[in-house]
Amino acid sequence: MKTSMLKKNISVFMFLLCAICAFSEEIPAPVTTYSNSEGYNTHGQISISAPKEKIDAVLWNFADFENWLLDGLTKDSPEARKLTCTLNDMEYLPEENQFKIYFSLNFWFLRNWENTIKFSVSPMGDGTEGIKLDVVKESRITKIIDTLTYTISIEHHGDKATLHYTGRCKLRGIAARFFTLNLYKKNIEWYIRTFANNFINKLKNQDLIFFASRD
């Protein structure tokens, strides 16, 4: 009996180790540039070792994003509090097909200013392998944002995938004068690293939950 239990425990340990290794990721630094005409442009890619069905189950389940995407990015995080903008909460609005983001700004002239912003969701290509997020231009948002668009697309190669992302942001008014390229990069690159790590962790946890449910 003890030998059987020992073999079972070793098997479980080896599976967990393999599951973690299977989701090894490569998160290169994004590239961000600035021009007066277009504002800030950020692009990059993330390599993921995971099968398509597991990635799709996480990436396109918009209603579940609020449960994992912003981990470590809210004002409760000491690291996030160092940022100019913290993303405090989010929800998916299925009727409008929009994301609603709750955020705080911490400019030297504007401390803990809390507000919300919405993004519409539209498909790229056939709608399966990519999405485009566009800011919904409401009156209070247009005072500081001229353009804010993100795209996400993914290429699958067997049990490996490459996730491509782009972001375009053009600010106006005092926000445009305040956000230097270095300050913008500090914020956007922190978001991207945290989003990517949260995504990888969600994939890992999904696989471990799946394994536990089979026992």
SVG drawing of the C-alpha trace seen along z (x, -y; Angstrom):
<svg xmlns="http://www.w3.org/2000/svg" viewBox="-28 -71 41 73">
<polyline fill="none" stroke="black" stroke-width="0.4" points="0.0,0.0 2.8,-2.4 4.6,-1.6 1.5,-2.2 0.9,-5.6 4.5,-6.6 4.3,-5.8 1.1,-7.8 2.6,-10.8 5.7,-10.6 3.4,-10.5 1.4,-13.5 4.6,-15.4 6.0,-14.6 2.8,-15.6 2.8,-19.0 6.4,-19.6 5.7,-18.7 2.6,-20.9 4.6,-23.9 7.4,-23.2 4.8,-22.8 3.7,-26.4 7.2,-27.9 6.9,-31.3 9.1,-33.9 8.2,-37.5 10.4,-39.9 10.3,-43.5 7.8,-45.5 8.9,-48.2 7.3,-51.7 7.8,-54.7 6.3,-58.2 5.5,-60.7 3.5,-63.9 1.0,-62.7 0.3,-59.2 1.2,-59.4 2.5,-56.3 2.8,-53.0 3.6,-49.8 4.0,-46.3 5.5,-43.0 4.8,-39.3 4.8,-36.5 5.6,-32.8 3.6,-30.2 3.9,-26.5 0.4,-25.2 -2.2,-23.5 -4.7,-25.6 -7.8,-24.4 -6.4,-25.5 -5.3,-28.9 -8.6,-29.5 -10.5,-28.5 -8.8,-31.4 -8.1,-34.0 -11.7,-34.3 -13.6,-33.9 -14.2,-37.6 -16.6,-37.2 -13.9,-35.5 -11.2,-38.2 -12.3,-40.1 -11.3,-37.0 -7.6,-37.0 -6.4,-39.6 -5.8,-42.5 -4.0,-40.5 -1.2,-42.6 -2.4,-45.7 -4.8,-47.3 -4.0,-50.0 -3.8,-47.2 -0.4,-46.2 2.7,-48.1 4.3,-47.8 1.2,-49.1 1.0,-52.1 4.3,-53.3 2.5,-53.7 0.8,-56.8 -2.3,-54.8 -3.6,-51.7 -6.3,-49.5 -8.6,-48.7 -11.3,-46.5 -13.0,-45.5 -16.2,-43.8 -17.4,-42.5 -20.7,-43.9 -22.1,-41.2 -25.1,-43.2 -22.8,-46.0 -19.8,-43.7 -17.6,-46.1 -15.1,-46.0 -15.5,-48.5 -12.3,-49.4 -12.2,-51.1 -8.9,-53.0 -7.1,-55.6 -4.7,-58.4 -1.9,-59.7 -0.5,-62.8 1.4,-65.2 -1.6,-67.6 -4.3,-65.0 -4.1,-62.4 -6.2,-59.3 -8.6,-60.5 -10.9,-57.5 -12.9,-57.0 -14.0,-54.5 -13.3,-53.8 -15.0,-51.5 -13.6,-49.5 -15.6,-48.1 -14.6,-44.7 -14.6,-43.8 -13.1,-40.8 -10.0,-40.8 -10.0,-38.6 -12.5,-35.8 -13.1,-36.8 -11.6,-33.7 -7.9,-34.5 -7.9,-38.1 -9.7,-41.1 -9.5,-44.8 -10.3,-47.0 -11.3,-50.7 -11.9,-53.2 -15.6,-54.3 -15.3,-58.1 -17.5,-59.5 -17.3,-63.2 -15.1,-62.9 -12.6,-60.6 -12.2,-62.8 -10.8,-65.5 -7.6,-63.5 -7.7,-60.7 -7.7,-61.3 -7.0,-57.7 -6.7,-54.4 -6.7,-51.1 -5.3,-47.7 -5.2,-44.6 -4.5,-41.0 -3.9,-38.2 -2.6,-34.7 -0.9,-32.1 -0.9,-28.5 1.8,-26.0 0.9,-22.6 1.4,-22.9 3.1,-26.3 1.6,-29.7 2.7,-33.3 0.5,-36.0 1.0,-39.4 -0.2,-42.7 -0.2,-46.3 -1.3,-49.4 -1.8,-52.9 -2.4,-55.8 -2.7,-59.5 -3.4,-61.9 -4.6,-65.4 -4.5,-68.4 -2.4,-68.4 -2.1,-64.6 -0.3,-64.8 2.2,-67.3 2.7,-65.3 3.3,-61.8 6.8,-61.6 7.9,-58.6 9.8,-57.2 6.8,-57.6 4.5,-56.0 6.9,-53.1 7.2,-52.6 3.4,-52.2 2.6,-50.2 5.5,-47.8 4.5,-47.0 0.9,-46.3 2.1,-44.0 4.5,-42.0 1.8,-41.6 -0.9,-40.7 1.4,-38.1 2.3,-36.6 -1.4,-36.5 -2.3,-34.8 0.5,-32.2 -0.6,-31.5 -4.2,-31.2 -3.2,-28.6 -1.2,-26.7 -4.0,-26.8 -6.5,-25.7 -4.4,-22.6 -3.9,-21.7 -7.6,-22.1 -8.4,-19.9 -5.9,-17.3 -7.4,-17.4 -11.0,-17.0 -9.9,-13.7 -8.8,-12.1"/>
</svg>
